[in-house]
């Protein structure tokens, strides 16, 4: 049976417009988690009430709405402290969860790999630990449903020290995974293939774009749901001029992404931070695209990835009217418009990726003596992509793609082998 949910938007008076937008997003989050919204309420405050977040009059109004609409869950669009949650549950007589806990619940539903599940459990337990009070033994755990996904019921039977030990254990496991990923990344960086990462707000179509880049052969799971993708997926993508890049699909961002999730998923998000360029994907058809882009930019700053070369990609261009497109083009010169659904603009995006990568990745020609071409080609392959080769008199001419650093390094190595021959 689906939870019957009442939404509560809370914000300062200066944030009234943003509060309304965020409440709409909260509705989608609840629906993604399997709940049905039966009512909503909001309050713009001069300042937050430390004990209950909202005023007593609003609490009474929500309690009456819970009874009238037969709701069993109230979801606040702000993070509540343990004391606030306990007070609200006692006054409203319903399960109280906040935006953070709701997002954690959705992540628990979406995690597919062992690493993803470990990351979500760490984030959930880090959120739960300071809340091991009577609040957690009240409505939240009695009635189940939204917000109790994952380790909730089982882990909350542990005492605080047991959960602390579990957190330390999870951190150790994830650090091991992070070290293994770092080793793989070092090996991958030695392989001469450019790296790009798809990043952006949740549900803007990043996974669908990766499928479009590979003409449908990537087989990446894509769905019209929030946080459909949690685990990074990498695919080789052919660029113009017969070169290749590895493009990684990453977890979507959201406004006020819980800090516990950012910490737990840092190893995954670092995939974006270490790419040669970022494909920043936005939903061209969304009226919230500017606010969503601001949230993406803020998360990139937190990851230290905001200085990487970026290509702004407006997906879902097929849903955009002519006037709206002209407006976006005027405000974002240089952005590329694409539709993963129709294929419009895919080649233009790949050309923009290649142009961005060319800041670090070079096209060079190299002549090798035919007599030594076979042995020297192995050295060349260690640091570059060989795009083409032709016989020119007594020499073999190679067309290469490689980084500036590898080009300088390769020339020195070839010079040293020439001196030793």
C-alpha positions in Angstrom: 0.0 0.0 0.0 1.4 3.4 -1.0 2.2 6.0 1.6 -0.3 8.9 1.7 1.9 12.0 2.0 1.5 15.6 2.8 4.3 17.9 1.6 5.5 20.8 3.7 7.5 23.6 2.1 9.5 25.7 4.5 11.7 28.7 3.7 12.6 32.2 4.6 10.4 35.0 3.2 13.2 36.1 0.9 13.1 32.6 -0.7 9.4 32.4 -1.4 9.8 31.8 -5.2 12.5 29.2 -4.8 10.5 27.5 -2.1 7.5 27.0 -4.5 9.8 25.5 -7.1 11.5 23.2 -4.6 8.1 22.0 -3.4 7.3 20.9 -6.9 10.5 18.9 -7.0 9.7 17.4 -3.6 6.5 16.1 -5.1 8.4 14.3 -7.8 10.8 12.8 -5.2 7.9 11.4 -3.2 6.3 9.9 -6.3 9.7 8.4 -7.2 9.9 6.8 -3.8 6.4 5.3 -4.3 4.3 7.6 -2.3 1.1 9.4 -3.3 0.8 13.1 -2.5 -2.6 13.9 -0.9 -1.9 17.5 0.2 0.7 20.2 0.6 1.3 23.2 2.8 4.0 25.8 3.0 5.2 28.6 5.3 7.6 31.5 4.6 9.3 32.5 7.9 11.2 35.4 9.1 13.4 32.9 10.9 13.2 29.2 11.6 11.7 28.0 14.9 14.6 26.1 16.6 12.4 23.6 18.4 9.9 22.7 15.6 11.2 24.4 12.4 7.7 25.9 11.8 5.2 27.8 13.9 2.6 26.2 16.2 -0.3 27.4 14.1 1.1 25.7 11.0 1.8 22.5 13.0 -1.9 22.5 14.1 -3.0 23.0 10.5 -0.8 20.1 9.3 -2.1 17.8 12.1 -5.7 18.5 11.0 -4.8 17.9 7.4 -3.2 14.6 8.3 -6.5 13.5 10.0 -8.8 14.8 7.3 -6.8 13.3 4.4 -5.9 10.1 6.2 -2.2 10.8 5.6 0.4 8.7 7.3 3.6 10.6 6.3 4.6 14.2 6.3 7.6 15.2 4.3 9.4 18.4 5.0 11.4 20.2 2.2 14.1 21.1 4.7 16.4 18.9 6.8 15.0 18.6 10.3 17.2 18.1 13.4 16.6 15.0 15.6 14.9 17.2 18.3 12.7 18.9 15.7 11.6 15.6 14.2 10.7 14.2 17.7 8.6 17.3 18.5 6.9 17.3 15.1 6.0 13.6 15.3 4.6 14.1 18.8 2.4 17.1 17.8 1.3 15.9 14.3 1.0 12.2 15.2 2.3 11.0 11.9 5.6 9.8 10.5 7.9 12.8 9.8 10.7 12.6 7.3 12.7 15.3 5.6 14.1 15.9 2.1 17.5 14.4 3.0 16.0 11.2 4.3 13.7 10.9 1.3 16.6 11.2 -1.1 18.6 8.6 0.8 15.6 6.3 0.5 15.5 6.8 -3.2 19.2 6.1 -3.5 18.7 2.9 -1.5 16.1 1.8 -4.1 18.3 2.6 -7.0 21.6 1.2 -6.0 22.5 -1.8 -8.1 26.2 -2.5 -7.6 27.8 -3.6 -4.4 29.8 -0.3 -4.3 26.6 1.6 -4.8 24.9 -0.2 -1.9 27.8 0.3 0.4 27.8 4.0 -0.4 24.1 4.4 0.2 24.3 2.5 3.5 27.2 4.7 4.7 25.2 7.8 3.9 22.1 6.5 5.6 23.9 5.4 8.8 25.8 8.7 8.9 22.4 10.5 8.7 20.8 8.1 11.3 23.6 8.1 13.9 22.8 11.5 15.5 19.1 10.7 15.4 19.3 7.6 17.6 16.8 9.0 20.1 13.2 8.4 20.9 12.3 10.0 17.6 13.6 7.0 15.8 11.6 4.6 17.9 8.3 6.5 17.3 6.2 6.7 14.2 9.1 6.6 11.7 9.9 3.0 12.5 6.5 1.7 13.6 4.7 2.3 10.3 7.5 1.6 7.7 7.1 2.8 4.2 8.9 5.8 2.7 12.1 6.8 4.5 12.6 3.3 6.1 14.3 1.7 3.0 17.7 0.1 3.4 19.3 -0.5 6.8 16.7 1.3 8.8 14.7 -1.3 10.8 17.6 -3.7 11.2 20.4 -1.2 11.9 18.4 0.8 14.4 18.2 -2.1 16.7 22.0 -1.7 17.2 23.3 0.6 19.9 25.1 3.7 18.8 28.6 2.1 19.2 27.6 -0.8 16.8 26.4 1.7 14.2 29.6 3.7 14.6 31.6 0.5 14.1 29.6 -0.3 11.0 30.3 3.2 9.6 34.0 2.7 10.2 33.8 -0.7 8.5 32.0 0.7 5.5 34.5 3.6 5.2 37.3 1.0 5.2 35.6 -1.0 2.5 34.9 2.1 0.3 38.5 3.3 0.8 39.7 -0.1 -0.5 37.4 0.3 -3.5 38.6 3.9 -4.0 42.2 2.7 -4.0 41.4 0.0 -6.5 39.6 2.5 -8.7 42.6 4.9 -8.4 44.9 2.0 -9.6 42.6 1.3 -12.5 42.4 5.0 -13.3 46.2 5.2 -13.3 46.4 2.3 -15.7 43.6 3.8 -17.8 45.4 7.2 -17.9 48.4 5.3 -19.4 46.2 4.1 -22.2 45.9 6.9 -24.7 42.2 7.5 -24.8 40.6 10.9 -23.9 38.1 10.9 -21.0 34.8 12.8 -20.9 32.1 12.7 -18.3 28.4 13.4 -18.5 27.2 15.4 -15.6 24.1 17.3 -14.8 20.9 17.5 -12.8 18.9 14.3 -12.3 16.6 13.3 -15.1 18.0 15.5 -17.8 18.7 12.6 -20.0 22.4 11.8 -19.5 22.0 8.1 -19.9 19.9 8.5 -22.9 22.6 10.7 -24.5 25.2 8.1 -23.9 23.0 5.6 -25.7 22.6 8.1 -28.5 26.3 8.6 -28.8 26.8 4.9 -29.4 23.8 4.6 -31.7 22.0 2.5 -29.1 24.8 -0.1 -28.6 25.8 1.2 -25.1 22.9 -0.6 -23.4 22.8 1.9 -20.6 19.8 1.9 -18.3 17.7 5.0 -18.9 14.4 5.9 -17.5 12.2 9.0 -17.0 12.8 8.9 -13.2 14.8 10.9 -10.7 18.2 9.2 -9.9 17.6 6.4 -12.4 21.5 6.1 -12.6 23.6 5.8 -9.5 26.6 3.7 -10.6 29.0 5.2 -13.2 28.9 3.6 -16.6 31.7 4.1 -19.1 31.5 3.5 -22.9 33.8 4.0 -25.8 32.4 6.6 -28.2 33.6 7.3 -31.7 34.4 11.0 -32.3 34.8 12.8 -35.7 38.1 12.2 -37.5 38.0 8.5 -36.5 39.2 9.0 -33.0 37.7 7.6 -29.7 36.9 8.8 -26.3 35.7 7.1 -23.1 32.5 8.8 -21.9 31.3 8.2 -18.4 27.7 8.6 -17.2 27.5 9.8 -13.6 24.9 10.1 -10.8 22.6 13.1 -11.2 22.8 16.1 -9.0 19.9 17.9 -7.2 19.4 21.0 -5.2 20.6 20.6 -1.7 22.1 17.2 -2.4 22.7 15.7 1.1 26.2 16.2 2.3 26.3 12.6 3.6 25.7 11.5 0.0 28.3 13.7 -1.4 30.8 12.3 1.1 29.7 8.7 0.5 29.7 9.0 -3.3 32.9 11.0 -3.5 34.9 8.2 -5.1 32.2 7.9 -7.8 31.9 11.6 -8.3 35.7 11.8 -8.7 35.3 10.1 -12.0 33.9 13.4 -13.3 36.6 15.5 -11.5 39.4 13.7 -13.3 37.9 13.8 -16.9 39.5 15.7 -19.7 36.2 17.6 -20.3 32.8 17.7 -18.8 29.6 17.4 -20.8 27.3 19.5 -18.6 23.8 18.4 -19.6 20.7 20.5 -19.0 17.0 20.0 -19.7 16.2 22.6 -22.4 12.4 22.1 -21.8 12.5 22.7 -18.0 11.4 26.0 -16.6 13.8 25.3 -13.7 16.9 24.9 -15.9 18.7 28.0 -14.5 18.2 26.9 -10.9 19.2 23.3 -11.8 22.4 24.6 -13.5 23.3 26.6 -10.4 23.0 23.4 -8.3 25.3 21.5 -10.7 27.8 24.4 -10.6 27.8 24.4 -6.8 28.4 20.6 -6.6 31.2 20.9 -9.1 32.8 23.5 -6.9 32.5 21.2 -3.9 34.3 18.5 -5.9 37.0 20.9 -7.2 36.0 20.2 -10.8 34.6 23.6 -11.7 37.8 24.6 -13.6 37.7 21.6 -16.1 36.8 22.3 -19.7 33.1 22.2 -20.2 30.6 21.7 -23.0 27.1 22.9 -22.2 24.5 20.6 -23.8 20.8 21.4 -23.8 19.0 18.0 -24.2 15.3 17.5 -25.0 15.6 20.2 -27.7 12.7 18.5 -29.5 10.4 19.7 -26.7 11.5 23.4 -27.1 9.6 26.1 -28.9 11.3 28.4 -31.3 11.1 31.5 -29.1 12.4 29.6 -26.0 15.3 28.2 -28.0 16.3 31.6 -29.2 16.2 32.8 -25.7 18.5 30.0 -24.5 20.9 30.5 -27.4 21.1 34.2 -26.6 21.9 33.6 -22.9 24.2 30.6 -23.5 26.3 31.3 -26.7 28.3 28.2 -27.6 25.9 25.7 -26.0 24.9 22.7 -28.1 21.3 21.7 -28.6 20.5 18.0 -28.9 17.6 15.5 -28.6 18.6 12.0 -27.4 15.1 10.9 -28.4 15.3 12.0 -32.0 19.0 12.0 -32.6 19.0 15.7 -33.6 22.3 17.4 -32.7 24.2 14.2 -31.6 27.0 14.8 -34.2 27.3 18.4 -33.2 27.7 17.4 -29.5 30.5 14.9 -30.5 32.2 17.6 -32.6 32.1 19.9 -29.6 33.6 17.2 -27.4 36.4 16.7 -29.8 37.0 20.5 -30.0 37.1 20.7 -26.2 39.5 17.7 -26.0 41.8 19.3 -28.6 42.9 21.7 -25.9 44.9 18.9 -24.4 44.8 16.2 -27.0 46.7 16.8 -30.2 46.7 15.5 -33.7 50.3 14.8 -34.9 52.0 13.0 -37.7 55.1 11.0 -37.1 57.5 9.4 -39.6 59.3 6.2 -38.6 62.0 4.4 -40.7 60.4 1.4 -42.3 63.1 -0.9 -41.1 62.3 -0.1 -37.5 58.6 0.8 -37.8 57.4 -2.5 -36.2 59.5 -2.2 -33.1 58.9 1.5 -32.7 55.2 1.3 -33.2 54.9 -0.6 -29.9 56.5 2.3 -28.2 54.1 4.7 -29.9 51.0 2.8 -28.9 51.9 3.1 -25.2 51.2 6.8 -25.3 49.0 7.5 -28.3 46.1 6.5 -30.5 47.2 5.5 -34.0 44.5 6.8 -36.2 46.1 6.0 -39.6 49.3 4.8 -41.1 50.7 5.1 -44.7 53.9 4.0 -46.4 55.8 7.0 -47.7 59.0 5.9 -49.6 61.2 4.2 -47.0 59.2 5.4 -44.1 55.9 4.7 -42.3 53.8 7.8 -41.6 51.6 7.5 -38.5 48.7 9.9 -37.7 48.4 10.1 -33.9 46.1 11.5 -31.2 47.8 12.0 -27.9 48.2 14.5 -25.0 50.7 17.3 -25.1 52.6 15.7 -22.3 52.7 12.3 -24.1 53.8 14.0 -27.3 56.8 15.6 -25.6 57.6 12.4 -23.8 57.4 10.3 -27.0 59.7 12.6 -28.9 62.3 12.3 -26.1 62.0 8.5 -26.1 62.3 8.2 -29.9 65.3 10.5 -29.8 67.0 8.3 -27.2 66.3 5.1 -29.2 67.7 6.8 -32.2 70.9 7.6 -30.3 71.2 4.0 -29.1 70.6 2.4 -32.6 
